[in-house]
Amino acid sequence: MRKDPTEVIRKAVLRMLPRNRLRDDRARKLRIFVDDQHPFADKPLQKFIMPPRKVREMRPRERRAAERARKKAAKQTATEASGSTI
């Protein structure tokens, strides 16, 4: 760490990435700046606003209720059938 303080950060980041081809590309593009001075200081930061998620219901409520009723009826008939054979 005394020789190269950026090596600690580089190893930490690389060990978090999966070991595949993309890791090598990302390692090549990784830039670590030791001081507060870096070439991007003159660019103003742009606030990123997360777009709202479009969440759709997997099944309508009525369909889920009908499916539960069907499963319950099937379970009851299975228990009745197994009880009558004994």
LODRENTOR-528454 format. One line per field, with one value per atom (N, C-alpha, C): residue in one letter; x, y, z. Coordinates in steps of 0.2 Angstrom, whole numbers, padded with zeros to 4 digits, always signed. Layout:
N
res = c(A  ...)
u = c(X  ...)
v = c(Y  ...)
w = c(Z  ...)
//
This chain:
86
res = c(M  M  M  R  R  R  K  K  K  D  D  D  P  P  P  T  T  T  E  E  E  V  V  V  I  I  I  R  R  R  K  K  K  A  A  A  V  V  V  L  L  L  R  R  R  M  M  M  L  L  L  P  P  P  R  R  R  N  N  N  R  R  R  L  L  L  R  R  R  D  D  D  D  D  D  R  R  R  A  A  A  R  R  R  K  K  K  L  L  L  R  R  R  I  I  I  F  F  F  V  V  V  D  D  D  D  D  D  Q  Q  Q  H  H  H  P  P  P  F  F  F  A  A  A  D  D  D  K  K  K  P  P  P  L  L  L  Q  Q  Q  K  K  K  F  F  F  I  I  I  M  M  M  P  P  P  P  P  P  R  R  R  K  K  K  V  V  V  R  R  R  E  E  E  M  M  M  R  R  R  P  P  P  R  R  R  E  E  E  R  R  R  R  R  R  A  A  A  A  A  A  E  E  E  R  R  R  A  A  A  R  R  R  K  K  K  K  K  K  A  A  A  A  A  A  K  K  K  Q  Q  Q  T  T  T  A  A  A  T  T  T  E  E  E  A  A  A  S  S  S  G  G  G  S  S  S  T  T  T  I  I  I)
u = c(+0004  +0000  +0004  +0010  +0015  +0017  +0018  +0020  +0015  +0009  +0003  -0003  -0006  -0012  -0018  -0018  -0024  -0024  -0019  -0020  -0025  -0025  -0030  -0037  -0039  -0046  -0047  -0041  -0042  -0043  -0040  -0041  -0048  -0050  -0057  -0062  -0061  -0066  -0066  -0060  -0060  -0062  -0061  -0063  -0071  -0074  -0081  -0085  -0081  -0083  -0083  -0088  -0087  -0081  -0078  -0072  -0074  -0074  -0076  -0073  -0074  -0071  -0073  -0079  -0081  -0077  -0074  -0070  -0064  -0061  -0055  -0056  -0062  -0064  -0065  -0069  -0070  -0064  -0059  -0053  -0049  -0049  -0045  -0048  -0055  -0058  -0058  -0057  -0057  -0052  -0054  -0049  -0050  -0044  -0044  -0039  -0042  -0038  -0036  -0029  -0027  -0029  -0028  -0030  -0037  -0039  -0045  -0045  -0039  -0039  -0039  -0044  -0045  -0047  -0047  -0049  -0056  -0060  -0067  -0070  -0066  -0068  -0072  -0070  -0074  -0081  -0082  -0089  -0094  -0099  -0104  -0108  -0109  -0113  -0120  -0123  -0130  -0133  -0139  -0143  -0146  -0146  -0149  -0156  -0161  -0168  -0170  -0172  -0174  -0181  -0182  -0188  -0193  -0199  -0204  -0205  -0205  -0206  -0213  -0214  -0220  -0222  -0226  -0227  -0234  -0235  -0241  -0243  -0249  -0251  -0250  -0248  -0247  -0253  -0258  -0265  -0270  -0275  -0281  -0283  -0286  -0288  -0293  -0298  -0303  -0300  -0295  -0292  -0289  -0285  -0282  -0287  -0292  -0297  -0300  -0302  -0304  -0299  -0293  -0288  -0287  -0287  -0287  -0293  -0299  -0305  -0305  -0302  -0301  -0296  -0291  -0286  -0289  -0293  -0296  -0301  -0305  -0309  -0306  -0300  -0296  -0294  -0291  -0288  -0294  -0300  -0305  -0307  -0308  -0310  -0304  -0298  -0293  -0293  -0294  -0295  -0301  -0306  -0312  -0311  -0308  -0307  -0302  -0297  -0292  -0296  -0300  -0304  -0309  -0312  -0317  -0314  -0308  -0305  -0302  -0302  -0299  -0304)
v = c(-0006  +0000  +0006  +0006  +0012  +0013  +0008  +0009  +0012  +0009  +0011  +0011  +0016  +0016  +0014  +0015  +0014  +0006  +0002  -0005  -0008  -0006  -0008  -0008  -0002  -0001  -0005  -0005  -0009  -0017  -0019  -0026  -0027  -0023  -0023  -0023  -0019  -0018  -0025  -0027  -0033  -0039  -0040  -0046  -0046  -0040  -0040  -0042  -0042  -0043  -0051  -0053  -0060  -0062  -0068  -0069  -0072  -0067  -0069  -0064  -0064  -0059  -0052  -0051  -0044  -0041  -0045  -0042  -0039  -0042  -0039  -0032  -0032  -0026  -0020  -0022  -0017  -0015  -0020  -0018  -0013  -0014  -0010  -0003  -0002  +0005  +0008  +0004  +0007  +0012  +0018  +0024  +0025  +0026  +0028  +0034  +0039  +0045  +0046  +0047  +0048  +0054  +0060  +0066  +0068  +0074  +0077  +0080  +0081  +0083  +0077  +0078  +0073  +0077  +0074  +0077  +0078  +0076  +0077  +0083  +0086  +0091  +0097  +0099  +0104  +0102  +0096  +0094  +0094  +0097  +0098  +0091  +0089  +0083  +0084  +0078  +0078  +0074  +0076  +0072  +0067  +0060  +0055  +0054  +0054  +0053  +0046  +0042  +0035  +0035  +0033  +0033  +0028  +0030  +0025  +0019  +0014  +0007  +0006  +0002  +0000  -0007  -0007  -0014  -0016  -0022  -0024  -0030  -0031  -0037  -0043  -0048  -0054  -0058  -0058  -0060  -0056  -0055  -0051  -0055  -0051  -0053  -0059  -0058  -0063  -0070  -0069  -0075  -0079  -0075  -0079  -0082  -0079  -0082  -0088  -0088  -0094  -0100  -0098  -0103  -0106  -0102  -0105  -0109  -0107  -0111  -0118  -0118  -0124  -0129  -0126  -0130  -0133  -0129  -0131  -0137  -0136  -0141  -0148  -0147  -0153  -0156  -0153  -0155  -0159  -0156  -0159  -0166  -0166  -0172  -0177  -0175  -0180  -0183  -0179  -0182  -0186  -0185  -0189  -0195  -0195  -0201  -0206  -0203  -0207  -0210  -0206  -0208  -0214  -0214  -0219  -0226  -0226  -0232  -0236  -0233  -0237  -0241)
w = c(+0000  +0000  +0000  +0003  +0003  -0004  -0008  -0015  -0020  -0019  -0024  -0020  -0017  -0013  -0017  -0024  -0028  -0029  -0027  -0028  -0024  -0018  -0013  -0016  -0018  -0021  -0027  -0032  -0038  -0036  -0031  -0030  -0027  -0023  -0019  -0025  -0030  -0035  -0039  -0041  -0046  -0042  -0036  -0032  -0032  -0032  -0032  -0039  -0044  -0051  -0052  -0056  -0058  -0062  -0062  -0065  -0072  -0077  -0084  -0088  -0095  -0099  -0098  -0095  -0094  -0088  -0084  -0078  -0081  -0086  -0089  -0092  -0096  -0099  -0094  -0089  -0083  -0080  -0079  -0075  -0079  -0086  -0090  -0090  -0089  -0089  -0083  -0077  -0071  -0070  -0067  -0066  -0059  -0055  -0048  -0048  -0045  -0044  -0037  -0036  -0029  -0026  -0029  -0026  -0028  -0026  -0028  -0035  -0038  -0045  -0049  -0054  -0059  -0066  -0071  -0078  -0079  -0074  -0075  -0070  -0067  -0062  -0066  -0072  -0075  -0078  -0078  -0080  -0074  -0075  -0069  -0068  -0062  -0061  -0063  -0066  -0068  -0063  -0060  -0056  -0060  -0058  -0061  -0057  -0061  -0058  -0061  -0056  -0058  -0061  -0067  -0070  -0066  -0066  -0062  -0065  -0061  -0063  -0065  -0071  -0073  -0070  -0065  -0062  -0064  -0067  -0069  -0064  -0063  -0059  -0063  -0060  -0064  -0066  -0061  -0063  -0059  -0062  -0059  -0053  -0048  -0042  -0042  -0047  -0048  -0050  -0055  -0057  -0052  -0048  -0042  -0037  -0036  -0031  -0034  -0041  -0044  -0044  -0045  -0045  -0038  -0033  -0026  -0024  -0027  -0026  -0029  -0035  -0039  -0036  -0033  -0029  -0023  -0019  -0013  -0015  -0020  -0022  -0024  -0028  -0030  -0024  -0019  -0013  -0009  -0008  -0005  -0008  -0015  -0018  -0017  -0017  -0016  -0009  -0004  +0002  +0003  +0000  +0000  -0003  -0009  -0013  -0009  -0006  -0002  +0005  +0007  +0013  +0012  +0006  +0004  +0003  +0001  -0001  +0005  +0010  +0016  +0019)
//
